[in-house]
Amino acid sequence: MQSFVNVNRPRTRDSKQWTYADFRNALQYMATTGVTVPPDVARQLNLPNNNRKLTFFLGHANCRDDGWHLGLANVAAFLAQSMTLAIRDDTCDELNTEKITDISWVNWREGAFPMSNSCGQHRADFNSHQLDNDFCEKVYACDMDMDMQMTAEPNHYYTTQQRTPFPPPMKCYPRTVEEPYTGYFDPRDGGSVKVSRTRAVPSSIGRTDVEGCCWWGRGALHTRGTCAMGKFNYYFGAKAAQDGRSSRYPAVNFCANPQAVCNSNNPQSKEMRWMLAMFDWIDRVQHYSGNGSGENEADGGWDYIQRSAHFLEDFIKSNFIDMDSKHFIDEVGSVLDQGCPDAPCDMSNPRFVYKAQTRKGNYVSAAKAVGLPVKSSAMRTMEAQMDAYKKGIEDVLMRSTSPVDGTSRKSYRYRYFDFMKALKLMADVGVEGSYFYIGQDDQSTAIMTDLKSGIYNVALFLTQAIVNSIRDDGCDEHNTQIVNGRHPVSNSCGQYGISYQDLVCTDESDIGKECPLDPKMSFTAVTKAMDHRYVSIPLCACFVICALAKL
């Protein structure tokens, strides 16, 4: 749930529009309650009577109890698309992003953004989106209201953080004699909207006005068109309530007011934008049935759940996504963007999936975030290097030495496998944007840029670990300081001039994150040093030792 601070420098911050709590609440509802398709509609959709409930897929139950892996993969795929379309830009409403540079219309280098992009951009017509489905048009679709007027929510990220001016929000309103053309946004000289009665700058779909064009993308997947919004109204809005069916938002007519999804003054908006996206995902991706690449044996068509299972199996084996070749994530983006797994889907108007490469990269990030076993290309490089010296690391570094007779053996508590597992987590997943350095790039942590420096950092870490714990095969700190010929039990509170309970966070970003001191807390460490001269395991009253013991 991170959004870019500045498009020109890809630093991120916590999103203001998208939060985990809102996502979690919507997911719980859509995964458990979902919606039930009325019997007459189910018959026309060829849904079996015992399978009329539509829910967000979280995995199959099976004997191995690992069906949730596939559920996590589904969540990761959904979030990857959401990150690409909405979260990274911290926006609920779709942005005006297509620039026209055709010299037939624009004779300056910077180009212009047609205000008519509200009707469609990147060669996609929002008003007719999904209307090739006759059933959708007859049962679900909202009526087109040419008098409808509304404006998208302003996006402060683009209006305040970009070095160059960015177009104002999408809007729709009727065409008038006084204003036959909506004009264009000129990014030169501070940016301004230019409207002319004689000069038209058409969008990529040929529109020069915004009459009836209120169906731009909204929600986490930027769901577009009268069909999709009509479906949401049919199952979640006023239409459901009107028909006497259960409705999550009975007072909201999404056909009359699609902007309710993103309206910042609507207290239910933060949930609606996730609910709309998840329902759109269930309807168009999870339940997609059609021809395409990756044919399955059952019906010769492209089945999302089956393709997802095959992809997950291969992905877990390799822990790698080839960013240069086409595969499952491209197919998902194509289904979502155009309605088939093999874009371009309409050869009469061929277009390619918007930000296809970004969607793949975001899948890796989402898969890591939800806990799927993923390795970045940087980690794969480091792992190959480490594995080449695995025997030496195990035989020389991961050894414990007896201070009594000097004999050594392989450590019981410190193993190469566990070390590499932890290294992968800290180098690839990290904590709050901080990562264990293995030579990866600062901006794109998946890319290896300096393997030698990464190896040097790993070596320095292991040097300290050998001295502090591996050599003695201990996890808990030992009572080693002698005071007046004895080992005080109170060494639990600190040794060698260090007071453990005073080791508080000093970095400005970490102040206040200390564990609270609890005088009543009582723990006992669980490991001993390999030295008969050391006394019994010390009692832990200091919060630092308690934390270590608990880990």
C-alpha positions as CSV (number, residue, x, y, z in Angstrom):
1,M,0.0,0.0,0.0
2,Q,2.8,2.3,-1.0
3,S,2.4,5.3,-3.4
4,F,5.1,7.2,-5.2
5,V,6.2,10.5,-3.6
6,N,7.4,11.8,-6.9
7,V,7.1,10.2,-10.3
8,N,10.5,11.5,-11.3
9,R,12.2,9.9,-8.2
10,P,10.5,6.6,-7.3
11,R,10.5,7.0,-3.6
12,T,7.3,5.8,-1.9
13,R,5.2,6.6,1.2
14,D,2.2,5.1,2.8
15,S,-0.8,5.6,0.5
16,K,-3.5,8.0,1.7
17,Q,-6.2,6.6,-0.6
18,W,-5.4,2.9,0.0
19,T,-5.0,1.2,3.3
20,Y,-4.6,-2.4,4.5
21,A,-7.5,-2.1,6.9
22,D,-9.9,-1.2,4.1
23,F,-8.5,-3.9,1.9
24,R,-8.8,-6.5,4.6
25,N,-12.4,-5.6,5.4
26,A,-13.4,-5.8,1.8
27,L,-11.6,-9.0,1.3
28,Q,-13.2,-10.7,4.3
29,Y,-16.6,-9.7,3.0
30,M,-16.0,-10.7,-0.6
31,A,-14.3,-14.0,0.4
32,T,-17.1,-15.1,2.8
33,T,-20.3,-13.3,1.9
34,G,-19.8,-12.3,-1.7
35,V,-23.0,-12.1,-3.8
36,T,-25.6,-14.6,-4.9
37,V,-26.7,-14.7,-8.5
38,P,-30.5,-14.8,-8.9
39,P,-31.8,-18.2,-10.3
40,D,-33.1,-16.7,-13.6
41,V,-29.8,-14.9,-14.2
42,A,-27.8,-18.0,-13.2
43,R,-29.6,-20.0,-15.8
44,Q,-28.8,-17.5,-18.5
45,L,-25.1,-17.5,-17.4
46,N,-25.1,-21.4,-17.3
47,L,-24.2,-21.4,-13.6
48,P,-25.3,-24.6,-11.7
49,N,-28.0,-23.9,-9.1
50,N,-25.7,-25.0,-6.3
51,N,-22.9,-22.7,-7.3
52,R,-24.7,-19.3,-7.6
53,K,-22.5,-17.6,-4.9
54,L,-19.7,-15.5,-6.2
55,T,-16.8,-15.0,-3.8
56,F,-13.2,-13.9,-3.9
57,F,-11.1,-17.1,-4.3
58,L,-8.8,-17.9,-1.4
59,G,-7.8,-21.5,-2.3
60,H,-9.2,-25.0,-2.4
61,A,-9.4,-27.3,0.6
62,N,-7.3,-30.4,0.2
63,C,-5.6,-33.2,2.1
64,R,-2.2,-31.4,2.1
65,D,-3.7,-28.3,3.6
66,D,-1.8,-26.1,1.2
67,G,-4.7,-24.9,-0.9
68,W,-4.2,-21.4,0.7
69,H,-1.0,-21.1,-1.4
70,L,-3.2,-20.7,-4.5
71,G,-5.4,-18.3,-2.6
72,L,-2.4,-16.1,-1.8
73,A,-1.4,-16.2,-5.5
74,N,-4.9,-14.9,-6.4
75,V,-4.5,-12.1,-3.8
76,A,-1.1,-11.3,-5.2
77,A,-2.3,-11.2,-8.8
78,F,-5.2,-8.9,-7.8
79,L,-2.9,-6.6,-5.8
80,A,-0.3,-6.5,-8.6
81,Q,-3.0,-5.1,-11.0
82,S,-4.3,-2.7,-8.3
83,M,-0.8,-1.4,-7.6
84,T,-0.2,-0.7,-11.3
85,L,-3.5,1.0,-11.9
86,A,-4.3,2.9,-8.7
87,I,-2.2,2.4,-5.6
88,R,1.1,3.6,-7.0
89,D,-0.5,6.9,-8.1
90,D,-2.6,7.1,-4.9
91,T,-5.7,7.7,-6.9
92,C,-9.2,6.2,-7.0
93,D,-10.3,7.9,-10.2
94,E,-8.5,7.2,-13.4
95,L,-6.0,9.9,-14.4
96,N,-5.7,11.7,-17.7
97,T,-2.4,10.1,-18.9
98,E,-2.5,9.9,-22.7
99,K,-0.7,12.7,-24.5
100,I,-1.3,13.6,-28.1
101,T,1.8,14.5,-30.1
102,D,0.5,14.2,-33.6
103,I,1.7,17.3,-35.4
104,S,-1.6,17.4,-37.3
105,W,-3.2,18.6,-34.1
106,V,-0.3,19.7,-31.9
107,N,2.7,21.5,-33.3
108,W,4.7,21.8,-30.1
109,R,7.2,19.2,-28.7
110,E,5.6,18.8,-25.3
111,G,2.3,17.5,-26.8
112,A,-1.2,18.0,-25.3
113,F,-3.6,16.0,-23.2
114,P,-7.1,16.1,-24.7
115,M,-9.8,16.7,-22.0
116,S,-11.9,14.3,-24.0
117,N,-9.7,11.5,-22.6
118,S,-12.6,11.2,-20.1
119,C,-14.4,9.2,-22.9
120,G,-11.4,6.9,-23.4
121,Q,-7.6,6.8,-23.7
122,H,-4.9,4.5,-24.9
123,R,-7.4,3.6,-27.7
124,A,-9.9,2.2,-25.2
125,D,-13.5,3.5,-25.4
126,F,-14.8,3.7,-21.8
127,N,-18.5,4.1,-22.7
128,S,-18.6,0.9,-24.7
129,H,-16.3,-1.1,-22.4
130,Q,-17.7,-4.7,-22.2
131,L,-20.8,-3.8,-24.1
132,D,-20.1,-6.4,-26.8
133,N,-21.9,-8.7,-24.3
134,D,-25.6,-8.6,-25.2
135,F,-26.6,-10.1,-21.9
136,C,-24.7,-7.5,-19.9
137,E,-26.3,-4.7,-22.0
138,K,-29.9,-6.1,-21.5
139,V,-29.6,-7.0,-17.8
140,Y,-26.9,-5.0,-16.1
141,A,-25.8,-1.9,-18.0
142,C,-26.5,1.6,-16.8
143,D,-28.4,3.9,-19.2
144,M,-26.3,6.5,-20.8
145,D,-27.3,10.0,-19.5
146,M,-26.1,12.7,-21.9
147,D,-26.9,15.4,-19.3
148,M,-24.9,13.8,-16.5
149,Q,-22.2,16.1,-15.0
150,M,-19.5,15.1,-12.6
151,T,-15.8,15.6,-11.9
152,A,-13.3,13.1,-10.6
153,E,-11.5,13.7,-7.3
154,P,-8.3,15.8,-7.6
155,N,-5.1,13.9,-7.3
156,H,-2.7,15.8,-5.1
157,Y,0.2,13.6,-5.9
158,Y,0.2,14.6,-9.5
159,T,-0.8,18.2,-8.9
160,T,1.9,18.9,-6.3
161,Q,4.8,16.5,-6.8
162,Q,5.5,16.4,-10.5
163,R,8.1,18.6,-12.0
164,T,5.9,19.3,-15.0
165,P,2.2,20.3,-14.7
166,F,-0.4,17.5,-14.9
167,P,-3.9,17.6,-16.4
168,P,-6.9,18.3,-14.2
169,P,-9.2,15.5,-13.1
170,M,-11.5,13.8,-15.6
171,K,-14.9,15.4,-16.0
172,C,-18.1,15.0,-18.1
173,Y,-20.8,17.5,-19.1
174,P,-23.1,18.2,-22.1
175,R,-21.8,19.7,-25.2
176,T,-23.1,23.2,-26.0
177,V,-23.1,25.6,-29.0
178,E,-20.8,27.9,-27.0
179,E,-18.4,25.1,-26.3
180,P,-18.5,22.4,-29.1
181,Y,-15.0,21.2,-28.1
182,T,-13.7,20.5,-24.6
183,G,-10.2,21.5,-25.5
184,Y,-6.9,20.2,-24.3
185,F,-4.4,20.6,-21.5
186,D,-1.2,22.4,-22.5
187,P,1.7,21.5,-20.1
188,R,3.8,24.4,-21.3
189,D,4.3,27.5,-19.2
190,G,2.8,26.2,-16.0
191,G,0.0,24.2,-17.6
192,S,-3.5,25.3,-18.6
193,V,-6.6,24.1,-20.3
194,K,-7.1,25.6,-23.7
195,V,-10.6,25.7,-25.1
196,S,-11.3,26.9,-28.6
197,R,-14.5,26.9,-30.7
198,T,-12.5,26.3,-33.8
199,R,-9.6,24.2,-32.7
200,A,-10.2,20.5,-31.8
201,V,-7.6,18.2,-30.4
202,P,-9.2,14.7,-30.6
203,S,-8.4,11.9,-28.2
204,S,-7.0,8.6,-29.5
205,I,-10.6,7.3,-29.9
206,G,-11.5,10.4,-31.9
207,R,-13.6,12.3,-29.2
208,T,-13.5,16.1,-28.9
209,D,-16.2,16.4,-26.3
210,V,-17.1,14.7,-22.9
211,E,-20.9,14.4,-23.3
212,G,-22.1,11.2,-21.6
213,C,-18.5,10.3,-20.8
214,C,-18.8,9.8,-17.0
215,W,-17.6,6.2,-17.1
216,W,-13.8,6.5,-16.6
217,G,-12.0,4.0,-14.4
218,R,-12.8,4.0,-10.7
219,G,-11.6,1.9,-7.8
220,A,-8.5,-0.3,-7.3
221,L,-8.8,-1.8,-10.8
222,H,-10.1,1.4,-12.4
223,T,-13.3,-0.4,-13.4
224,R,-14.8,1.3,-16.5
225,G,-18.0,1.5,-18.4
226,T,-21.8,1.3,-18.0
227,C,-21.8,-2.5,-18.0
228,A,-19.4,-3.0,-15.1
229,M,-20.8,-0.2,-13.0
230,G,-24.3,-1.5,-13.8
231,K,-23.3,-5.0,-12.5
232,F,-22.0,-3.4,-9.3
233,N,-25.3,-1.5,-8.9
234,Y,-27.3,-4.7,-9.6
235,Y,-25.6,-6.7,-6.8
236,F,-24.4,-4.1,-4.4
237,G,-26.4,-0.9,-4.9
238,A,-29.9,0.5,-5.3
239,K,-31.0,-2.0,-8.0
240,A,-30.5,-5.0,-5.6
241,A,-32.5,-3.2,-2.9
242,Q,-35.2,-2.3,-5.5
243,D,-35.5,-6.0,-6.5
244,G,-35.8,-7.1,-2.9
245,R,-32.3,-8.7,-2.8
246,S,-29.6,-8.2,-0.2
247,S,-27.7,-5.0,-0.9
248,R,-24.5,-3.7,0.7
249,Y,-25.3,-0.1,-0.3
250,P,-29.1,0.1,-0.8
251,A,-29.2,3.9,-0.8
252,V,-26.6,4.3,-3.6
253,N,-27.6,4.2,-7.3
254,F,-24.2,3.7,-8.9
255,C,-25.8,4.2,-12.4
256,A,-26.9,7.7,-11.4
257,N,-23.8,8.5,-9.4
258,P,-20.8,6.3,-10.3
259,Q,-18.6,9.0,-8.6
260,A,-19.9,7.7,-5.2
261,V,-17.1,5.1,-5.4
262,C,-14.4,7.7,-5.2
263,N,-16.1,10.7,-3.5
264,S,-13.9,11.7,-0.6
265,N,-17.0,13.1,1.2
266,N,-18.7,9.6,1.1
267,P,-17.7,7.7,4.3
268,Q,-18.2,4.4,2.6
269,S,-16.0,5.3,-0.3
270,K,-12.8,3.7,1.1
271,E,-14.6,0.3,1.2
272,M,-16.6,0.8,-2.0
273,R,-13.4,1.2,-4.1
274,W,-12.1,-2.2,-3.0
275,M,-15.5,-3.9,-3.2
276,L,-15.9,-2.7,-6.8
277,A,-12.5,-3.9,-7.8
278,M,-12.9,-7.3,-6.1
279,F,-16.3,-7.9,-7.7
280,D,-14.9,-6.9,-11.1
281,W,-12.0,-9.3,-10.5
282,I,-14.4,-12.2,-9.6
283,D,-16.6,-11.5,-12.5
284,R,-14.1,-10.9,-15.3
285,V,-10.9,-12.7,-14.2
286,Q,-11.8,-15.6,-11.8
287,H,-14.8,-16.6,-13.9
288,Y,-13.2,-16.0,-17.3
289,S,-14.0,-18.8,-19.7
290,G,-12.7,-18.5,-23.3
291,N,-10.0,-19.5,-25.7
292,G,-6.5,-18.3,-25.4
293,S,-2.9,-19.4,-24.7
294,G,-2.3,-22.0,-22.0
295,E,-5.2,-24.2,-23.1
296,N,-6.3,-26.7,-20.4
297,E,-7.2,-30.3,-21.1
298,A,-10.8,-30.1,-19.9
299,D,-12.4,-27.7,-22.4
300,G,-9.6,-26.3,-24.6
301,G,-10.1,-22.9,-23.1
302,W,-8.3,-20.5,-20.8
303,D,-9.3,-21.1,-17.2
304,Y,-7.9,-18.6,-14.7
305,I,-7.8,-20.9,-11.6
306,Q,-6.1,-23.8,-13.5
307,R,-3.6,-21.4,-15.2
308,S,-3.0,-19.8,-11.8
309,A,-2.3,-23.2,-10.2
310,H,0.2,-24.2,-13.0
311,F,1.9,-20.8,-12.8
312,L,2.2,-21.0,-9.0
313,E,3.8,-24.5,-9.2
314,D,6.4,-23.3,-11.7
315,F,6.9,-20.0,-9.8
316,I,7.6,-21.7,-6.5
317,K,10.1,-24.0,-8.1
318,S,12.0,-21.3,-9.9
319,N,11.1,-18.3,-7.6
320,F,11.6,-16.2,-10.7
321,I,9.5,-14.3,-13.3
322,D,11.2,-13.7,-16.7
323,M,10.4,-10.0,-17.3
324,D,11.2,-10.3,-21.0
325,S,8.9,-13.2,-22.0
326,K,5.1,-13.5,-22.0
327,H,3.4,-15.6,-19.4
328,F,0.5,-15.9,-17.0
329,I,0.7,-12.4,-15.5
330,D,0.6,-10.9,-19.0
331,E,-2.5,-13.1,-19.7
332,V,-4.2,-11.8,-16.6
333,G,-3.5,-8.2,-17.4
334,S,-4.9,-8.8,-20.9
335,V,-8.1,-10.4,-19.6
336,L,-8.6,-7.5,-17.3
337,D,-7.7,-4.8,-19.8
338,Q,-9.2,-6.1,-23.0
339,G,-11.3,-9.2,-22.2
340,C,-9.1,-12.0,-23.6
341,P,-5.7,-13.5,-22.5
342,D,-4.0,-12.8,-25.8
343,A,-3.8,-9.0,-26.4
344,P,-4.5,-7.4,-28.8
345,C,-8.0,-8.8,-28.6
346,D,-9.7,-6.6,-31.2
347,M,-7.7,-6.7,-34.4
348,S,-9.9,-3.9,-35.9
349,N,-8.5,-1.7,-33.1
350,P,-5.3,-3.4,-32.0
351,R,-3.8,-2.1,-28.7
352,F,-1.5,-3.6,-26.1
353,V,-1.9,-3.9,-22.4
354,Y,-1.2,-0.7,-20.6
355,K,1.9,-0.9,-18.3
356,A,2.3,-4.7,-19.0
357,Q,5.9,-4.8,-17.7
358,T,5.0,-2.9,-14.5
359,R,2.2,-5.4,-13.8
360,K,4.8,-8.2,-13.8
361,G,7.2,-6.4,-11.6
362,N,4.4,-5.5,-9.1
363,Y,3.4,-9.2,-9.0
364,V,6.8,-10.1,-7.6
365,S,6.4,-7.3,-5.0
366,A,2.8,-8.5,-4.1
367,A,3.9,-12.1,-3.9
368,K,6.6,-11.3,-1.4
369,A,4.2,-9.1,0.6
370,V,1.6,-11.9,1.0
371,G,4.2,-14.5,1.9
372,L,4.7,-16.5,-1.3
373,P,8.3,-17.8,-1.6
374,V,9.9,-15.4,-4.1
375,K,13.5,-14.7,-4.9
376,S,14.5,-11.6,-6.7
377,S,17.1,-11.8,-9.5
378,A,19.6,-10.1,-7.0
379,M,18.9,-12.9,-4.4
380,R,19.2,-15.6,-7.0
381,T,22.7,-14.2,-8.0
382,M,23.8,-14.1,-4.3
383,E,22.4,-17.6,-3.7
384,A,24.3,-19.0,-6.6
385,Q,27.5,-17.4,-5.2
386,M,26.9,-18.7,-1.7
387,D,25.9,-22.2,-2.8
388,A,29.2,-22.5,-4.7
389,Y,31.0,-22.2,-1.3
390,K,28.3,-23.9,0.8
391,K,30.6,-26.8,1.9
392,G,33.3,-24.4,3.1
393,I,30.7,-22.2,4.9
394,E,29.3,-25.3,6.7
395,D,32.6,-26.9,7.5
396,V,34.5,-23.8,8.5
397,L,32.1,-21.0,9.5
398,M,29.1,-22.8,10.9
399,R,31.2,-24.6,13.6
400,S,31.2,-24.4,17.3
401,T,34.4,-24.7,19.4
402,S,34.8,-26.1,22.9
403,P,36.9,-23.7,25.0
404,V,37.9,-26.7,27.2
405,D,39.8,-28.9,24.7
406,G,39.6,-26.8,21.5
407,T,37.6,-29.5,19.6
408,S,35.1,-28.3,17.1
409,R,32.0,-29.7,15.5
410,K,29.2,-28.5,13.2
411,S,26.8,-26.2,15.0
412,Y,23.5,-27.6,16.1
413,R,21.8,-24.2,16.2
414,Y,23.3,-22.4,13.2
415,R,22.8,-24.0,9.8
416,Y,23.4,-22.8,6.3
417,F,19.8,-23.6,5.2
418,D,18.4,-21.4,8.0
419,F,20.8,-18.6,7.3
420,M,20.0,-18.5,3.6
421,K,16.3,-18.6,4.3
422,A,16.6,-15.6,6.7
423,L,18.9,-13.8,4.2
424,K,16.3,-14.1,1.5
425,L,13.6,-12.7,3.7
426,M,15.7,-9.7,4.8
427,A,17.2,-9.0,1.4
428,D,14.0,-9.4,-0.6
429,V,11.2,-8.5,1.8
430,G,13.0,-6.4,4.3
431,V,11.3,-4.3,7.0
432,E,9.6,-1.0,6.4
433,G,11.6,-0.3,3.2
434,S,15.0,-1.4,4.7
435,Y,16.8,-4.4,3.3
436,F,19.8,-6.5,4.1
437,Y,22.4,-5.3,1.5
438,I,23.5,-8.1,-0.9
439,G,24.6,-5.7,-3.7
440,Q,21.1,-4.9,-4.9
441,D,20.2,-1.6,-6.5
442,D,18.9,1.2,-4.2
443,Q,15.8,1.9,-6.3
444,S,14.9,-1.5,-7.7
445,T,15.9,-3.9,-4.9
446,A,15.3,-6.9,-7.2
447,I,18.3,-6.0,-9.4
448,M,21.9,-6.9,-8.6
449,T,24.4,-4.1,-9.2
450,D,27.4,-4.9,-7.0
451,L,27.9,-8.5,-6.1
452,K,31.3,-8.0,-4.5
453,S,30.1,-5.4,-2.1
454,G,27.1,-7.6,-1.2
455,I,29.5,-10.6,-0.5
456,Y,31.6,-8.3,1.7
457,N,28.6,-7.2,3.7
458,V,27.5,-10.9,4.2
459,A,31.1,-11.7,5.3
460,L,31.2,-8.9,7.8
461,F,27.8,-10.0,9.3
462,L,29.0,-13.6,9.6
463,T,32.2,-12.5,11.3
464,Q,30.2,-10.8,14.1
465,A,27.8,-13.8,14.3
466,I,30.7,-16.3,14.7
467,V,32.2,-14.3,17.5
468,N,29.0,-13.6,19.4
469,S,27.1,-16.9,19.0
470,I,28.1,-19.5,16.4
471,R,31.4,-20.3,18.1
472,D,29.6,-21.1,21.4
473,D,26.6,-22.6,19.7
474,G,24.3,-20.4,21.8
475,C,21.3,-18.3,20.9
476,D,20.9,-16.6,24.3
477,E,23.6,-14.4,25.6
478,H,25.7,-16.0,28.3
479,N,26.7,-14.9,31.7
480,T,30.4,-14.3,31.2
481,Q,31.5,-11.3,33.2
482,I,33.2,-12.1,36.5
483,V,32.8,-9.6,39.3
484,N,34.8,-10.1,42.5
485,G,35.5,-13.7,41.4
486,R,31.8,-14.5,40.7
487,H,29.3,-14.4,37.9
488,P,26.4,-12.2,39.2
489,V,22.9,-13.3,38.2
490,S,22.2,-9.6,37.7
491,N,24.4,-9.8,34.6
492,S,21.0,-10.4,32.9
493,C,20.6,-6.6,33.2
494,G,23.9,-5.9,31.5
495,Q,27.5,-6.8,31.3
496,Y,30.8,-5.1,30.5
497,G,29.5,-1.6,31.3
498,I,26.3,-1.9,29.2
499,S,22.8,-1.5,30.7
500,Y,20.5,-3.5,28.4
501,Q,17.3,-1.8,29.5
502,D,18.8,1.5,28.4
503,L,19.5,0.4,24.9
504,V,16.6,2.4,23.5
505,C,16.0,3.5,19.9
506,T,17.9,6.6,19.0
507,D,17.2,7.0,15.3
508,E,14.4,9.6,14.8
509,S,12.3,7.3,12.7
510,D,12.4,4.5,15.4
511,I,11.8,6.6,18.6
512,G,8.9,5.1,20.5
513,K,9.2,1.6,19.1
514,E,11.0,0.2,22.2
515,C,9.3,-2.7,24.0
516,P,7.8,-1.4,27.3
517,L,9.6,-2.4,30.5
518,D,7.6,-4.8,32.6
519,P,9.1,-5.4,36.2
520,K,6.9,-8.4,36.5
521,M,8.2,-10.2,33.4
522,S,10.0,-13.4,34.0
523,F,11.9,-15.5,31.5
524,T,14.8,-18.0,31.5
525,A,17.2,-18.3,28.7
526,V,17.3,-21.7,26.9
527,T,20.8,-22.2,25.6
528,K,24.1,-22.8,27.3
529,A,27.7,-22.1,26.2
530,M,30.0,-25.0,25.5
531,D,32.1,-24.2,28.5
532,H,31.8,-26.0,31.9
533,R,33.2,-22.9,33.6
534,Y,30.1,-20.9,32.8
535,V,27.4,-20.8,35.5
536,S,23.8,-21.9,34.9
537,I,21.6,-20.0,32.5
538,P,20.8,-16.5,33.8
539,L,17.3,-15.4,34.6
540,C,16.1,-12.7,32.1
541,A,14.6,-9.6,33.7
542,C,15.9,-7.2,31.1
543,F,13.6,-6.6,28.2
544,V,16.4,-7.0,25.6
545,I,17.3,-10.5,26.8
546,C,13.6,-11.4,27.1
547,A,13.1,-10.4,23.5
548,L,16.1,-12.5,22.3
549,A,14.9,-15.5,24.4
550,K,11.4,-15.2,22.9
551,L,12.8,-15.2,19.4
